[in-house]
């Protein structure tokens, strides 16, 4: 009797083994949609969101072009402004 293993049979055996292991050892938990809460999401005012979005956009463009000196300066100017605005909002609350 000979066993002829192909890539497809090996992959099928591998995936069934993984699926069985997941079913046996990974806990399954279902959340009731009516009790779902979004407590960790912070709702900032429009002014803060605008500053944070500008900060994020400048960081993304700097990541794409790290040698651009003008983008570096722009990012360095926006970062303290966004930190100060966020800190001021958190202190005022």
C-alpha positions as CSV (number, residue, x, y, z in Angstrom):
1,X,0.0,0.0,0.0
2,X,1.5,3.4,-1.0
3,X,0.5,6.8,0.1
4,X,0.6,9.5,-2.6
5,X,0.8,12.9,-0.8
6,X,0.1,15.9,-2.9
7,X,0.2,19.6,-1.9
8,X,-3.6,19.7,-1.8
9,X,-4.0,16.7,0.5
10,X,-1.3,18.0,2.8
11,X,-3.0,21.4,2.9
12,X,-6.4,19.9,3.6
13,X,-4.9,17.8,6.4
14,X,-3.2,20.8,7.9
15,X,-6.3,23.1,7.8
16,X,-8.6,20.4,9.3
17,X,-6.0,19.8,12.1
18,X,-6.0,23.6,12.8
19,X,-9.8,23.9,12.7
20,X,-10.1,21.0,15.1
21,X,-7.6,22.5,17.5
22,X,-9.3,25.9,17.4
23,X,-12.7,24.2,18.1
24,X,-11.3,22.3,21.0
25,X,-9.0,24.9,22.7
26,X,-10.2,28.4,21.8
27,X,-13.0,29.7,24.0
28,X,-16.1,31.0,22.2
29,X,-17.9,34.0,23.6
30,X,-20.8,35.8,22.1
31,X,-21.7,39.3,23.3
32,X,-25.3,40.4,23.5
33,X,-25.7,43.3,21.1
34,X,-28.1,45.1,23.4
35,X,-25.5,45.4,26.2
36,X,-22.6,46.5,24.0
37,X,-21.1,49.8,25.2
38,X,-18.4,52.0,23.7
39,X,-16.9,53.4,26.9
40,X,-13.3,53.5,25.7
41,X,-14.0,55.8,22.8
42,X,-13.4,59.5,23.7
43,X,-15.5,62.1,22.0
44,X,-13.4,65.2,21.5
45,X,-14.7,68.6,20.3
46,X,-14.3,69.5,16.6
47,X,-11.4,71.8,17.3
48,X,-9.3,69.1,19.0
49,X,-10.2,66.5,16.3
50,X,-9.1,68.9,13.6
51,X,-5.8,69.5,15.3
52,X,-5.2,65.8,15.9
53,X,-6.2,64.9,12.3
54,X,-3.7,67.6,11.0
55,X,-1.0,66.1,13.3
56,X,-1.7,62.6,12.0
57,X,-1.7,63.7,8.4
58,X,1.6,65.5,8.8
59,X,3.1,62.4,10.4
60,X,1.9,60.2,7.6
61,X,3.4,62.4,4.9
62,X,6.6,62.6,6.9
63,X,6.7,58.8,7.0
64,X,6.4,58.7,3.2
65,X,9.1,61.3,2.7
66,X,11.5,61.2,5.7
67,X,14.2,63.2,4.0
68,X,11.9,66.2,3.4
69,X,13.1,69.0,5.8
70,X,10.0,71.1,5.3
71,X,7.7,68.3,6.4
72,X,9.9,67.6,9.4
73,X,9.6,71.2,10.5
74,X,5.8,71.2,9.9
75,X,5.5,68.0,12.0
76,X,7.6,69.5,14.8
77,X,5.4,72.6,14.9
78,X,2.1,70.7,14.9
79,X,3.0,68.1,17.6
80,X,3.4,70.5,20.6
81,X,0.2,72.3,19.5
82,X,-1.8,69.1,19.4
83,X,-0.3,68.0,22.8
84,X,-1.2,71.3,24.4
85,X,-4.7,71.3,23.0
86,X,-5.3,67.7,24.2
87,X,-3.8,68.4,27.6
88,X,-5.8,71.6,28.0
89,X,-9.0,69.8,27.1
90,X,-8.4,66.9,29.5
91,X,-7.6,69.4,32.3
92,X,-10.7,71.5,31.7
93,X,-13.0,68.5,31.8
